[in-house]
Structures are given as C-alpha cells and as structure tokens.
C-alpha cells in the first residue's frame, strides 16, 4: 500500500515505514504530523484511487525524526568582461519524517 502526498509544493510517493525529507514542518523531534493533501492511494489489492484533485477522507500520518539543514548551495553570478561577480549561498531547512499509517 502506498500513497502520493503533496507537501511543500512537491509530491512524494510514500509507504508505511518510509523516511522522507520534506520542506520544514512545525514540530520538534517525536511530534506527530498529518498530511491531508493526498493525491492518490493504492490499496493492498493494487487498485489505485486517484483524487480530483485530492482523495476525500484520506490522510497519511507520520512522526518527525529531526529538523536539519541541507548542504549549502552556492549561487555564483558573473557578467563577462564587466568585472561583475556575486557569490551567494543558501541552506534549505528540512524535516525528516517517518511515515506511519495511511488511511484512505
């Protein structure tokens, strides 16, 4: 059984026991989170239930394992022959979540 959820503007295919890294969610380590935006659910029999756009009454619960920051991304801008150079960095805040129960 698996589900496709929407969180942080991205879609994730999840099953029970999966550990995923998503955009930062509120909550400390050990907190329970619920994903209500479920786009599709596949049952044990292999039948796929696709929502329009979401599956009514479906939800996926999980447990926050930790909050962390991703590796640094270096953004370098340059215009040739003009002496223009700019360097910026970015580190995205992420949340590691272990998927628990899939309802739907």
Buried (B, 14 or more C-beta within 10 A) or exposed (E): EBBBBBBEEEEBEBEBEBEBBBEEBEBEEEEEBEBEBBBBBBEEEEEEBEBEEBBEEBBBBBBBBEBEEEEEEEEEEEEEEEEEEEEEEEEBEBBBBBBBEBEB
